[in-house]
Amino acid sequence: MSAGFVNIVDASQQLSFSAAVLAGLGSNDGLLMPDALAPLVDLDALLGMDRLQRGTQLLQHLIGADPLADAVPEILQQLLDFPLPLVALDEHTSVLELFHGPSKSFKDFGAGFLIACLQRMPSERRRVILTATSGDTGGAVAQAVARLQSADGDDNTSAVILYPESGVTPEQARFFCADDARVVSVAVDGSFDDCQRLVKQAFVDPALGQLNLISANSINVGRLLAQLLYYFDTAALHAQPEQALLAIPSGNFGNATAALMACALGLPFAGVLAVTNENDTVPRFLAQQQWQPQAVQRTISNAIDIAMPNNFSRILWLLQQRPELRQRFAAVRVDQSDNRQAMRALAAAEYPAEPHTALAWQACAQALQQGMFAADQAVVVATAAVDKFAGLVAQIVTREDGAAQATAMPQPDQQMAADYPALRALLQALV
Ligand SMILES: *Cc1c(COP(=O)(O)O)cnc(C)c1O
């Protein structure tokens, strides 16, 4: 059994899994990582198991000695009730469809597991998961809170989801404007940045001491762990994982971190290719060894319009611990014009895809041609379902104006101006 979790900037800080989940961030703003990342001796046995057994064994190994370890089988049984297809596109390329969960985004894995863990931890005060969303996180959080409570019925956890009123699609909003008393959707008259600012203020507001406010953002190690499972499933499903690169559309680089952790644990993939759009801080850093974030540029792959990816320090830490992994990690940029081209090409090949998946496909087609990682197979990691971006896809692929199939915007539970007293009042009403 492992000691648990370590702070990557302060090795003297070691925490249990429960403590790591509740802390989110370690001391000195250090991110937390499991310390059990050595190659697994029983890898073959693990790959031979069914999905639930494999997930349980792996997560219990990573979590170590912690009361939550016993809850893992129940959590996974509820969480993984949807399929995980690996679809062949051609003889070299397959697509790992991570979007068959309740909010049609890969975030259902990470956010779902984190929330199921929280629901099983004792809390004397009412627990409120407070989240600002630009689209996909809110849906995954809301769906998880609504459906994953433990068998003995913890009703002490609710979610408050803040979103920019005119910044999300109806297809996204329908997952967090959920018809569930434990989920409060709040349309903010402002931008995503306004929503994030309001959330940050709430976390430091002493007037909210009667609530146990929790953040579900992607630096929480509880979100990371369940994302390793689908890479193990892929290694079990793929005929030649050692020949295959994984192409991952990357914003905060949590998904790419999980893939590299899975390689550290012994999965034989040829390489992990993180793919960004014009927000290319990481590809520039790897080429020039200089960390120079620029202003965020808005693109069609908007879930990865991020200039300061908050999980990248985990990747650097892992590559420092395990230098032999360096040759199996790379990051590339694909521009919007190529992203649109890729969406049209995929639609023509009868695999219509949303922008993020198409971006990764474009990058892996190039990487295979160039013989990157000496791979001759690629797995495109599909992070959202095409119908979550229906309007945009119609516009780009068939050049319709999208208005024809516009669906109505779901009604939020609350609406508010982008000023803090309104949020405080709303949260106080939950006590
Ligand atoms: C969140 C998201 C990503 C980015 O994932 P990271 O782990 O932050 O890199 C990619 N695609 C879609 C559709 C997303 O919602």
The ligand as an ORCA input file, in Angstrom:
! r2SCAN-3c Opt
* xyz 0 1
  C     -12.403     20.126    -20.864
  C     -12.292     19.716    -22.306
  C     -11.043     19.468    -22.919
  C      -9.736     19.738    -22.230
  O      -9.369     18.801    -21.272
  P      -8.126     19.093    -20.302
  O      -8.068     17.920    -19.416
  O      -8.457     20.370    -19.579
  O      -6.922     19.267    -21.162
  C     -11.030     18.997    -24.220
  N     -12.186     18.816    -24.912
  C     -13.399     19.054    -24.380
  C     -14.616     18.848    -25.206
  C     -13.497     19.502    -23.054
  O     -14.708     19.768    -22.517
*
